[in-house]
Amino acid sequence: MKIVINASPLIFLRGINKLYLLNALYSDIYIPYVVLQEIEGLDISGLFYTPIKIINKTLVTDLLGTLHRGEVEVIVSAIEHNIQDVILDDLAARNKAKQFGLNVTGTLGVLRRGKNKNLIINLEQEIQLLRDNGMYLTDDIVQAVLRFD
């Protein structure tokens, strides 16, 4: 499965030492150049990915506003390169991606998928590590993710 990923999932997965899940779960990982600039200095060595460039700068400009440039470029890159799946954490960005018909998951979805593939053992512990690393998660969201654990 091909995916385009935004900065926050990379930052959070790196923060809990679970960046390896991306290569284990996805065949092709694409990161827009603007996202790579956003995470400059973050050690993502060991992650196999392809930098991706957007072509339609007008669409990017049109979508800017409540969304950050990285989120917009994830969405536009996926559309331009016919990639159906994106990894975004921000709710507004997720909703916009869905409006374009993209399949959306986030950091929690990556962990959930890793748990389903037996790549992580304790999902609740990993979620707590995310919280400890600054990811804001409501109890309702956590309970929804853990419901099938």
Residue pairs with C-beta under 8 A, 6 or more apart in sequence:
1 25
1 26
1 27
1 28
1 85
2 26
2 27
2 28
2 29
2 30
2 83
2 84
2 85
3 22
3 26
3 28
3 29
3 30
3 83
3 85
3 86
3 87
4 30
4 31
4 32
4 52
4 74
4 77
4 78
4 81
4 83
4 85
4 86
4 87
5 22
5 29
5 30
5 31
5 35
5 49
5 74
5 86
5 87
6 35
6 70
6 71
6 74
6 86
6 87
6 88
6 89
6 90
6 93
7 35
7 38
7 39
7 70
8 88
8 89
8 90
8 107
9 87
9 88
9 89
9 106
9 107
9 110
10 19
10 31
10 35
10 39
10 42
10 44
10 47
11 39
11 42
12 89
12 107
12 130
12 133
12 135
13 19
13 21
13 22
13 107
13 110
14 42
14 43
14 44
15 129
15 130
15 133
15 134
16 126
16 129
16 130
16 133
18 110
18 111
18 114
18 120
18 126
19 44
19 46
19 47
20 46
20 47
21 110
21 111
21 113
21 114
21 119
21 120
22 29
22 47
22 49
22 110
23 29
23 46
23 47
23 48
24 114
24 117
24 119
25 110
25 113
25 114
25 117
25 119
26 85
28 50
29 47
29 48
29 49
29 50
30 49
30 50
30 51
30 52
30 77
30 81
30 83
31 49
31 50
31 51
31 52
32 51
32 52
32 53
32 54
32 70
32 73
32 74
32 77
33 51
33 52
33 53
33 73
34 69
34 70
34 73
35 70
35 73
35 74
36 51
38 70
52 77
52 81
53 77
54 60
54 73
54 76
54 77
54 80
55 80
56 76
56 80
59 76
59 79
60 69
60 72
60 73
60 76
63 72
63 75
63 76
63 96
64 72
66 92
67 90
67 92
67 93
67 96
68 90
68 93
71 88
71 90
71 93
71 96
72 93
74 86
74 87
74 88
74 93
74 97
75 86
75 88
75 93
75 96
75 97
75 100
75 102
77 83
78 84
78 85
78 86
78 97
78 100
78 102
79 100
79 102
84 102
84 103
85 102
85 103
85 104
85 105
86 97
86 102
86 103
86 104
86 105
87 104
87 105
87 106
87 107
87 109
87 110
88 94
88 97
88 104
88 106
89 106
89 107
89 135
94 104
94 106
97 104
98 104
105 113
107 130
107 135
108 127
108 130
108 137
108 141
108 145
111 120
111 123
111 126
111 127
111 130
111 145
112 123
112 145
112 148
114 120
115 121
115 123
115 149
120 126
123 145
123 146
123 149
124 146
124 149
127 137
127 142
127 145
127 146
130 137
131 137
